[in-house]
Each structure stands twice: as structure tokens, then as C-alpha cells.
Amino acid sequence: MNSTRLFYRVFTDTSKHVFHMNRILVLFFLLCMVVIIGCNNTETTLPVEVITQKETGSHEKTLLIGLIPERNIFKQIERYEPLADYLSKKIGINVNLKVLTRYGNIIDNFVSLGLDGAFFGSFTYTLAHAKLGVDPIARPLSIEGISTYHGLIFARKGGDIKDAEDMKGKIFAFVDNATTAGYLLPLSYFKKHGIGNYRTYFKETYFAGTHEDAIYDVLNKKADIGAAKNTIYYKLANFDDRIKNELFVLEKSPDVPENGLAVRKDLDASIKSKLKEILLNMHNDPDGKTVLEKFGAQMFIETKDNDYHSVYDYVKTINLNLTTYDYIND
């Protein structure tokens, strides 16, 4: 404001004609400032659920693919963006990603945001299949040749927790109640060991939100016991020796399918077929092989509903109805 007044004062010392001409200039200057400030104030920020959009040529159609928050948002984008770019080029349709902040959101948002598909976790897939009728297409085979994962229950070494009985009165960190490793496994474990109401059995239980957070909450003594998937647990352990040295595993679940792509049941059949064909054959393409290496996979393998039989067994064991299950964390 002071600079504007000075600018104005200089011009008022001139002739009346010059005064009027420059008054117009001042008003024009101030108008520009208002426009600039207005633009800054109306600048939008990305929503919590982050959408990444890649413009690839003149494609008119788009496919919107959802991602669960297995790891933090930035790591998820870094891993999946090269794959989305590759699919966009091969299919001739923009493949955009939407990273969600909660596992259960992927069920709600599938309809409300018009998602065409998603890389579902094993439990979120069974929920989406029961509630929305999504069709599984493919899942990655890791560099080590593994296409499954299992859940772990873990605690700190040197403590007084050795079994389920020792857990009474402690703090338990789940991941999300729409996860297999981070929720179904603990519920099955509790039932097997006679823990009826876990909310009263433990001093506190809460949802950490990601597998990574559940692991570090136990490591950093925010929680006494936690649950997470083995692939994240051991990947972190490769970079952080404290996980190997300070934590130990109490329980391991049966294997379930790794996060796989499933699409809406009414997706155009030709697009669905092409998407599946590209994923299953990209390891034979030099560009595809490079993308797979960045993704941390050898190849994609065909995936069907009966591959999730172990998850359905979990659901049956704890008497959970997939069609009515409330997956919102409380």
C-alpha cells in the first residue's frame, strides 16, 4: 500500500492532463494487483485423495484407476505412475491414478468418483466384488517370483508379550478394518485364542492407516502389538535394522493374493480384454520390462475370484457378511 501511495503522489505534482493520464495507469496497476491476488487466493490444492493425470497425445477417453494407501501417497504415485503411462500408450486411452487415504474409501469412491478399476488389497477386493461386482484381471509376480503375501502380528523384543494372554491390557495397532493382514488376521487370532471383545481386552486399539505406520508405531512404542503385511514389514526391515533387531513375529497368516487390478463389471469388454492382454504380456516387451522392473515385478499373472479363497475362509471364520459389512473405521 505504501508503494502505491508514493506512486500516486509523484504523479499528482504534474500537470492536470498528465495527472489524469497517469491516474488511469495507477488504476490499471491496482486492478492488475487485485487480479493477481485473486488468482493466488483461488489457487486450488490437491484433495487428500490425490489424482495424477497424464496427458498422452490426443486420447479422448480416460480410465480412472484407484490405489489403496498401502504406503504413503508419494511412494504409491512413484511406483504406479510409470505403469499408468505405459498402459496409456499401449491402450490409446489416458490411464489416470487416484490415490486414496483410506482402504475403505476405495469402495465408496468406486461409485461416487466413477472409478473404472482399482488395485485392490485382498480384503478390499472381496468387499468390492460382493458389493459392486468388480472383476479381477491380473496381479504382479514379484522379482522373487511371489504373487501372494501374508499377515504378521508382531511386538517388541525384550518385553513381556509372548502370546495372546500377555496382550491383555496392552495397546494394539491395526492398519484399517478393510485390510486382510491389518484386521482380518488379528480378528481370527483373537477368536482362536478366546478373546471375545477385543475392545475391552486391550487397553486401547486404533487404526494406524497404513502398514508402514502400524510397524513404526510398535517400533517407536506408541503401540505394544501391531499387525501388517509381510511384504511391507520385510521391505522396511531391509532399510531399517531396528525392525530386525527390536521386533519379533508372534503370528503369521495363510497366503492371500497380492494387490491386483479389478475393473467395474460394466467396463467395455474390448477395453477390459486389451487391458488384460497388455498386462499379461508386458514382460515380453522391452519397454514393458523396464516398467516392471521399476514396479518391482517380473510380470503380471492372470487373477480370478477363486484365487481369494483364503480370504473368504477368513471371512467365514469370523462370521463376517461381506455385503453388509461396515468398513468405516471407528
Residue pairs with C-beta under 8 A, 6 or more apart in sequence:
4 26
4 29
4 30
7 26
7 29
8 26
11 18
11 19
11 22
11 23
11 26
12 19
14 22
48 101
49 98
49 99
49 100
49 101
49 105
49 109
50 73
50 77
50 98
50 99
51 64
51 96
51 97
51 98
51 99
52 77
52 81
52 84
52 96
52 97
52 98
52 99
53 94
53 96
54 81
54 84
54 85
54 88
54 94
54 95
54 96
55 94
56 85
56 88
56 89
56 94
59 88
59 92
59 93
59 94
61 93
61 94
62 93
62 94
62 95
62 96
63 87
63 91
63 93
63 94
63 95
63 96
63 116
63 117
63 271
63 275
64 96
64 97
64 98
64 113
64 114
64 115
64 116
64 117
65 84
65 95
65 96
65 97
65 98
65 115
65 116
65 117
65 118
65 119
65 261
66 97
66 98
66 99
66 100
66 106
66 109
66 110
66 113
66 115
66 117
66 118
66 119
67 76
67 80
67 97
67 98
67 99
67 100
67 118
67 119
68 100
68 103
68 106
68 118
68 119
68 120
68 121
68 124
68 259
69 76
69 99
69 100
69 101
69 102
69 103
69 209
69 210
70 76
70 121
70 210
70 211
70 229
70 232
70 259
71 79
71 210
71 211
71 212
71 232
72 210
72 212
73 99
73 101
76 99
77 97
77 99
79 294
79 295
79 296
80 97
80 119
80 295
81 97
82 291
82 294
82 295
83 291
83 295
84 95
84 96
84 97
85 95
85 291
86 282
86 287
86 288
86 291
87 95
87 275
87 278
87 279
88 94
88 95
90 278
90 282
91 271
91 274
91 275
91 278
93 271
98 109
98 113
98 115
100 106
100 109
101 209
102 176
102 178
102 209
102 329
103 121
103 123
103 124
103 175
103 176
103 177
103 178
103 179
103 327
104 124
104 176
104 177
104 178
104 327
104 328
104 329
106 115
106 118
106 120
106 124
106 128
106 178
107 124
107 127
107 128
107 131
107 132
107 178
107 327
109 115
110 118
110 128
110 132
110 134
110 264
111 132
115 264
116 263
116 264
116 267
117 134
117 137
117 261
117 262
117 263
117 264
117 267
117 275
118 124
118 128
118 134
118 261
118 262
119 259
119 260
119 261
120 128
120 134
120 259
120 260
120 261
120 262
121 178
121 179
121 180
121 259
122 149
122 180
122 256
122 257
122 259
122 308
122 311
123 178
123 179
123 180
123 183
123 184
123 311
124 178
124 179
125 134
125 136
125 257
125 260
125 262
125 308
125 311
126 308
126 311
126 312
126 315
126 322
127 178
127 322
127 325
127 327
128 134
128 262
129 136
129 262
129 305
129 308
129 322
130 322
130 323
131 322
131 323
132 264
132 265
133 264
133 265
134 262
134 263
134 264
134 265
135 262
135 263
135 264
135 265
135 272
136 260
136 261
136 262
136 303
136 304
136 305
136 307
136 308
137 260
137 261
137 262
137 263
137 272
137 275
137 276
137 279
137 302
137 303
138 260
138 261
138 276
138 279
138 280
138 300
138 301
138 302
138 303
139 147
139 257
139 258
139 259
139 260
139 261
139 300
139 301
139 303
140 147
140 258
140 259
140 260
140 292
140 295
140 296
140 297
140 298
140 299
140 300
140 301
141 147
141 297
141 298
141 299
141 300
141 301
142 231
142 258
142 296
142 297
142 298
143 296
143 297
143 298
145 298
146 258
147 257
147 258
147 301
148 255
148 256
148 257
148 258
149 181
149 229
149 230
149 231
149 255
149 256
149 258
150 181
150 229
150 230
150 252
150 253
150 254
150 255
150 256
151 180
151 181
151 182
151 184
151 185
151 227
151 228
151 229
151 230
151 251
151 252
151 253
152 181
152 185
152 227
152 228
152 229
152 230
152 233
152 249
152 251
152 252
152 253
153 185
153 186
153 189
153 225
153 226
153 227
153 249
153 250
153 251
154 215
154 218
154 225
154 226
154 227
154 228
154 233
154 247
154 248
154 249
154 250
155 161
155 218
155 224
155 225
155 226
155 247
155 248
155 250
156 218
156 219
156 221
156 224
156 246
156 247
156 248
157 245
157 246
157 247
157 248
159 224
160 166
161 167
161 170
161 224
161 225
161 250
162 250
163 193
163 250
164 189
164 190
164 193
164 194
164 195
165 193
167 195
167 201
167 202
167 224
167 225
168 201
168 202
169 202
169 203
170 202
170 203
170 224
170 225
171 202
171 203
171 204
171 205
171 206
171 222
171 223
171 224
171 225
172 186
172 198
172 202
172 204
172 205
172 206
172 223
172 224
172 225
172 226
172 227
173 205
173 206
173 207
173 208
173 213
173 214
173 217
173 218
173 222
173 223
173 225
173 226
173 227
174 182
174 183
174 186
174 205
174 206
174 207
174 208
174 214
174 226
174 227
175 181
175 182
175 183
175 207
175 208
175 209
175 210
175 211
175 213
175 214
175 227
175 228
176 182
176 183
176 207
176 209
176 329
177 183
177 207
177 327
177 328
177 329
177 330
178 327
179 211
179 229
180 229
180 253
180 256
180 311
180 314
181 211
181 227
181 228
181 229
181 230
181 253
181 256
182 208
182 211
182 214
182 227
182 228
182 229
183 227
184 253
184 311
184 314
184 315
184 318
185 227
185 251
185 253
185 314
186 198
186 227
187 198
187 318
188 253
188 314
188 317
188 318
189 251
190 198
190 201
191 317
191 318
195 201
198 205
199 205
206 223
207 329
208 214
208 217
208 223
208 226
211 228
211 229
211 232
211 233
212 228
212 232
212 236
214 223
214 226
214 227
214 228
215 226
215 228
215 232
215 233
215 236
215 243
215 247
216 236
217 223
217 226
218 224
218 225
218 226
218 247
219 242
219 243
219 246
219 247
225 250
230 252
231 258
233 243
236 243
237 243
237 244
253 314
254 310
254 313
255 310
256 308
256 310
256 311
257 303
257 307
257 308
257 311
260 303
261 275
261 279
261 303
263 272
263 275
276 302
278 288
279 300
280 299
280 300
280 301
280 302
281 288
282 288
282 289
282 291
282 292
282 299
282 300
283 289
283 292
283 298
283 299
283 300
292 298
292 299
315 322
